[in-house]
């Protein structure tokens, strides 16, 4: 599990969380504009991942957006994997995270869960504090 500590855990919108998470990733960029004018929330250049950041209840939308950004940003020289960062407010009810996990596994989307109350980010490989 990935573990990343955030500096502030009182953030209340996904743009603030996206800014903070992106600032903790090495060699990443926020709000990257695609050729058609749409924007990926975060591009992780070190790991070749295009991330969509969404609240856990919106994971269905996030899955589609992450795949779309991956398709749009990938080129013949470099392929980018889709990624979804889900912001979780209530860790006592993880039904959306569970559903997202099953779907992302099936579609080969990198899934990262952020417990916004504790400032902890989890992925399939590590666990990190983002505080």
Backbone as CSV, one residue per row, in Angstrom:
resi,resn,N_x,N_y,N_z,CA_x,CA_y,CA_z,C_x,C_y,C_z
1,UNK,0.827,-1.179,0.000,0.000,0.000,0.000,0.875,1.249,0.000
2,UNK,0.479,2.245,-0.776,1.200,3.510,-0.790,0.720,4.344,0.393
3,UNK,1.628,5.037,1.044,1.318,5.826,2.217,1.937,7.196,2.023
4,UNK,1.118,8.252,1.958,1.600,9.600,1.690,0.901,10.555,2.646
5,UNK,1.652,11.402,3.310,1.072,12.309,4.299,0.807,13.682,3.699
6,UNK,-0.414,14.177,3.838,-0.773,15.513,3.363,-0.539,16.538,4.463
7,UNK,-0.243,17.770,4.072,0.000,18.833,5.038,-1.277,19.331,5.691
8,UNK,-2.372,19.312,4.973,-3.634,19.845,5.482,-4.721,18.818,5.212
9,UNK,-5.491,18.469,6.224,-6.560,17.492,6.020,-7.936,18.143,6.074
10,UNK,-7.988,19.461,6.097,-9.273,20.151,6.166,-9.711,20.649,4.789
11,UNK,-9.111,20.143,3.759,-9.487,20.560,2.411,-10.866,20.006,2.096
12,UNK,-11.673,20.792,1.371,-13.032,20.330,1.147,-13.446,20.232,-0.312
13,UNK,-12.535,20.486,-1.234,-12.925,20.271,-2.630,-11.826,19.530,-3.384
14,UNK,-12.232,18.905,-4.475,-11.274,18.037,-5.168,-10.129,18.810,-5.814
15,UNK,-10.330,20.064,-6.178,-9.219,20.858,-6.725,-8.121,21.069,-5.685
16,UNK,-8.507,21.360,-4.457,-7.516,21.528,-3.391,-6.758,20.227,-3.148
17,UNK,-7.495,19.124,-3.108,-6.844,17.823,-2.915,-5.937,17.501,-4.098
18,UNK,-6.379,17.789,-5.301,-5.556,17.530,-6.494,-4.257,18.314,-6.432
19,UNK,-4.348,19.577,-6.046,-3.143,20.405,-5.915,-2.175,19.813,-4.901
20,UNK,-2.708,19.429,-3.749,-1.865,18.889,-2.693,-1.237,17.558,-3.089
21,UNK,-2.019,16.666,-3.652,-1.497,15.356,-4.066,-0.452,15.526,-5.157
22,UNK,-0.746,16.359,-6.125,0.208,16.590,-7.215,1.518,17.157,-6.689
23,UNK,1.434,18.020,-5.690,2.658,18.611,-5.133,3.526,17.572,-4.433
24,UNK,2.934,16.467,-4.018,3.675,15.404,-3.345,4.249,14.375,-4.323
25,UNK,3.757,14.368,-5.552,4.283,13.444,-6.558,5.485,14.084,-7.244
26,UNK,6.497,13.298,-7.489,7.647,13.818,-8.228,7.315,13.869,-9.708
27,UNK,7.671,14.965,-10.323,7.518,15.114,-11.766,6.076,14.906,-12.229
28,UNK,5.167,15.684,-11.646,3.761,15.632,-12.052,3.286,17.033,-12.412
29,UNK,2.142,17.083,-13.061,1.577,18.369,-13.487,0.072,18.331,-13.287
30,UNK,-0.498,19.475,-12.893,-1.936,19.605,-12.665,-2.629,20.237,-13.859
31,UNK,-3.897,19.846,-14.054,-4.759,20.452,-15.075,-4.078,20.500,-16.447
32,UNK,-3.690,19.351,-16.933,-3.004,19.265,-18.223,-4.043,19.251,-19.336
33,UNK,-3.926,20.229,-20.233,-4.885,20.372,-21.325,-4.577,19.391,-22.457
34,UNK,-5.616,18.690,-22.892,-5.506,17.756,-24.014,-5.722,18.519,-25.327
35,UNK,-5.478,17.855,-26.418,-5.603,18.505,-27.733,-7.023,18.987,-28.027
36,UNK,-8.024,18.375,-27.375,-9.413,18.765,-27.627,-9.956,19.735,-26.575
37,UNK,-9.088,20.222,-25.679,-9.501,21.205,-24.683,-9.875,20.630,-23.331
38,UNK,-10.078,19.316,-23.222,-10.357,18.732,-21.910,-9.073,18.706,-21.094
39,UNK,-9.206,18.549,-19.773,-8.026,18.591,-18.907,-7.990,17.417,-17.943
40,UNK,-6.839,16.770,-17.890,-6.611,15.720,-16.892,-6.253,16.398,-15.572
41,UNK,-6.742,15.852,-14.468,-6.455,16.450,-13.160,-4.969,16.410,-12.840
42,UNK,-4.337,15.252,-13.006,-2.913,15.108,-12.710,-2.278,14.176,-13.732
43,UNK,-1.122,14.564,-14.247,-0.304,13.671,-15.065,0.949,13.351,-14.246
44,UNK,1.175,12.074,-14.012,2.368,11.594,-13.298,3.356,11.118,-14.366
45,UNK,4.352,11.954,-14.646,5.305,11.657,-15.719,6.282,10.543,-15.342
46,UNK,6.587,10.401,-14.054,7.509,9.338,-13.635,6.932,7.949,-13.870
47,UNK,5.634,7.805,-13.621,4.985,6.499,-13.738,4.069,6.370,-14.951
48,UNK,4.031,7.408,-15.780,3.192,7.409,-16.989,1.722,7.100,-16.675
49,UNK,1.153,7.912,-15.780,-0.242,7.729,-15.377,-0.979,9.056,-15.505
50,UNK,-2.173,9.004,-16.099,-3.066,10.169,-16.128,-4.134,9.943,-15.061
51,UNK,-4.209,10.838,-14.079,-5.144,10.670,-12.957,-6.353,11.573,-13.078
52,UNK,-7.495,11.014,-12.758,-8.708,11.758,-12.491,-8.888,11.715,-10.976
53,UNK,-9.226,12.853,-10.365,-9.462,12.922,-8.922,-10.948,13.180,-8.708
54,UNK,-11.600,12.316,-7.930,-13.039,12.438,-7.679,-13.381,11.956,-6.281
55,UNK,-14.512,12.430,-5.769,-15.055,11.897,-4.522,-15.524,10.475,-4.786
56,UNK,-15.491,9.650,-3.760,-15.768,8.219,-3.939,-17.132,7.941,-4.567
57,UNK,-18.124,8.753,-4.291,-19.460,8.511,-4.859,-19.510,8.741,-6.367
58,UNK,-18.514,9.441,-6.896,-18.481,9.732,-8.331,-17.504,8.822,-9.070
59,UNK,-17.206,7.656,-8.502,-16.188,6.806,-9.108,-16.565,6.334,-10.504
60,UNK,-17.855,6.166,-10.781,-18.260,5.743,-12.128,-17.792,6.764,-13.168
61,UNK,-18.003,8.034,-12.872,-17.551,9.096,-13.782,-16.034,9.101,-13.883
62,UNK,-15.381,8.955,-12.739,-13.927,8.985,-12.689,-13.272,7.884,-13.506
63,UNK,-13.868,6.707,-13.508,-13.331,5.588,-14.293,-13.309,5.949,-15.775
64,UNK,-14.424,6.452,-16.276,-14.500,6.832,-17.691,-13.559,7.971,-18.036
65,UNK,-13.500,8.962,-17.165,-12.614,10.099,-17.426,-11.151,9.669,-17.430
66,UNK,-10.763,8.813,-16.494,-9.366,8.379,-16.443,-8.983,7.617,-17.709
67,UNK,-9.884,6.792,-18.199,-9.600,6.062,-19.441,-9.506,7.018,-20.628
68,UNK,-10.382,7.996,-20.658,-10.381,8.960,-21.752,-9.085,9.770,-21.766
69,UNK,-8.661,10.271,-20.599,-7.435,11.063,-20.539,-6.218,10.229,-20.918
70,UNK,-6.222,8.973,-20.503,-5.120,8.079,-20.861,-5.045,7.915,-22.378
71,UNK,-6.173,7.706,-23.003,-6.229,7.549,-24.453,-5.782,8.826,-25.166
72,UNK,-6.248,9.968,-24.675,-5.927,11.235,-25.326,-4.463,11.627,-25.148
73,UNK,-3.870,11.304,-23.991,-2.514,11.756,-23.712,-1.450,10.801,-24.236
74,UNK,-1.807,9.541,-24.405,-0.834,8.560,-24.899,-0.481,8.871,-26.342
75,UNK,0.761,8.578,-26.671,1.229,8.783,-28.043,1.881,7.499,-28.527
76,UNK,2.362,7.537,-29.740,3.044,6.358,-30.272,4.348,6.118,-29.524
77,UNK,4.943,7.165,-28.950,6.212,7.024,-28.239,6.026,6.548,-26.801
78,UNK,4.973,6.985,-26.151,4.793,6.669,-24.740,3.327,6.423,-24.426
79,UNK,3.046,5.304,-23.775,1.688,4.957,-23.375,1.479,5.362,-21.918
80,UNK,0.361,6.020,-21.640,0.006,6.417,-20.286,-1.126,5.540,-19.781
81,UNK,-0.971,5.066,-18.556,-1.974,4.221,-17.914,-3.030,5.119,-17.257
82,UNK,-4.298,4.723,-17.300,-5.311,5.502,-16.590,-5.183,5.312,-15.087
83,UNK,-5.469,6.374,-14.344,-5.433,6.313,-12.891,-6.607,7.069,-12.293
84,UNK,-7.078,6.592,-11.156,-8.205,7.216,-10.467,-7.827,7.407,-9.001
85,UNK,-7.898,8.650,-8.542,-7.675,8.957,-7.131,-9.039,9.261,-6.527
86,UNK,-9.475,8.395,-5.592,-10.774,8.573,-4.954,-10.599,9.188,-3.574
87,UNK,-11.338,10.254,-3.334,-11.332,10.940,-2.049,-12.446,10.353,-1.191
88,UNK,-12.084,9.783,-0.045,-13.039,9.087,0.829,-13.196,9.882,2.129
89,UNK,-14.436,10.322,2.405,-14.710,11.071,3.637,-15.085,10.146,4.791
90,UNK,-15.865,9.122,4.510,-16.391,8.240,5.553,-15.808,6.844,5.382
91,UNK,-14.782,6.534,6.153,-14.136,5.229,6.006,-14.933,4.107,6.669
92,UNK,-16.020,4.437,7.355,-16.869,3.383,7.910,-17.792,2.800,6.841
93,UNK,-17.899,3.481,5.720,-18.726,3.000,4.611,-17.885,3.026,3.338
94,UNK,-17.298,1.913,3.025,-16.379,1.835,1.883,-16.996,1.157,0.662
95,UNK,-18.329,1.184,0.561,-18.959,0.480,-0.562,-18.512,1.040,-1.916
96,UNK,-18.348,2.356,-2.016,-17.919,2.934,-3.295,-16.465,2.581,-3.592
97,UNK,-15.643,2.610,-2.561,-14.236,2.236,-2.745,-14.133,0.774,-3.180
98,UNK,-14.948,-0.088,-2.590,-14.935,-1.508,-2.958,-15.366,-1.691,-4.410
99,UNK,-16.426,-1.024,-4.797,-16.907,-1.122,-6.187,-15.848,-0.589,-7.159
100,UNK,-15.264,0.538,-6.804,-14.220,1.123,-7.656,-13.033,0.173,-7.764
101,UNK,-12.672,-0.452,-6.665,-11.552,-1.383,-6.662,-11.788,-2.540,-7.628
102,UNK,-12.970,-3.122,-7.578,-13.283,-4.236,-8.486,-13.249,-3.780,-9.942
103,UNK,-13.847,-2.642,-10.230,-13.904,-2.141,-11.595,-12.518,-1.747,-12.110
104,UNK,-11.755,-1.043,-11.284,-10.414,-0.624,-11.700,-9.493,-1.825,-11.917
105,UNK,-9.639,-2.840,-11.086,-8.841,-4.055,-11.283,-9.160,-4.681,-12.638
106,UNK,-10.426,-4.780,-12.940,-10.866,-5.393,-14.203,-10.393,-4.587,-15.421
107,UNK,-10.399,-3.262,-15.309,-10.057,-2.391,-16.439,-8.590,-1.938,-16.436
108,UNK,-7.813,-2.456,-15.478,-6.391,-2.120,-15.370,-6.157,-0.616,-15.188
109,UNK,-6.933,-0.044,-14.288,-6.803,1.367,-13.914,-6.112,1.422,-12.559
110,UNK,-5.094,2.243,-12.435,-4.396,2.432,-11.161,-5.343,3.152,-10.217
111,UNK,-5.652,2.539,-9.082,-6.569,3.132,-8.108,-5.797,3.570,-6.874
112,UNK,-6.058,4.797,-6.451,-5.488,5.348,-5.215,-6.658,5.867,-4.386
113,UNK,-6.708,5.451,-3.118,-7.739,5.926,-2.194,-7.109,6.912,-1.232
114,UNK,-7.792,8.031,-1.001,-7.311,9.029,-0.047,-8.344,9.163,1.062
115,UNK,-7.950,8.818,2.271,-8.782,9.028,3.452,-8.599,10.494,3.840
116,UNK,-9.562,11.335,3.478,-9.404,12.777,3.667,-9.489,13.187,5.133
117,UNK,-10.024,12.341,6.001,-10.090,12.679,7.424,-8.753,12.449,8.113
118,UNK,-7.964,11.521,7.602,-6.663,11.216,8.211,-5.488,11.692,7.371
119,UNK,-5.754,12.070,6.123,-4.665,12.492,5.252,-3.767,11.359,4.834
120,UNK,-4.364,10.170,4.617,-3.585,9.003,4.227,-4.026,8.558,2.840
121,UNK,-3.041,8.252,2.010,-3.306,7.823,0.637,-2.848,6.374,0.486
122,UNK,-3.714,5.532,-0.057,-3.425,4.119,-0.252,-3.498,3.762,-1.729
123,UNK,-2.545,2.967,-2.172,-2.642,2.387,-3.508,-2.276,0.922,-3.386
124,UNK,-2.274,0.221,-4.518,-2.022,-1.213,-4.428,-0.583,-1.544,-4.054
125,UNK,0.339,-0.593,-4.147,1.728,-0.917,-3.863,2.278,-0.330,-2.569
126,UNK,1.761,0.802,-2.114,2.313,1.485,-0.940,1.225,2.183,-0.154
127,UNK,1.608,2.617,1.024,0.747,3.454,1.860,1.583,4.654,2.268
128,UNK,1.081,5.864,2.080,1.844,7.062,2.425,0.953,8.098,3.077
129,UNK,1.544,8.887,3.960,0.854,10.039,4.535,1.004,11.207,3.599
130,UNK,-0.069,11.967,3.437,-0.013,13.157,2.579,-0.326,14.393,3.410
131,UNK,0.103,14.381,4.649,-0.217,15.431,5.613,0.982,16.278,5.893
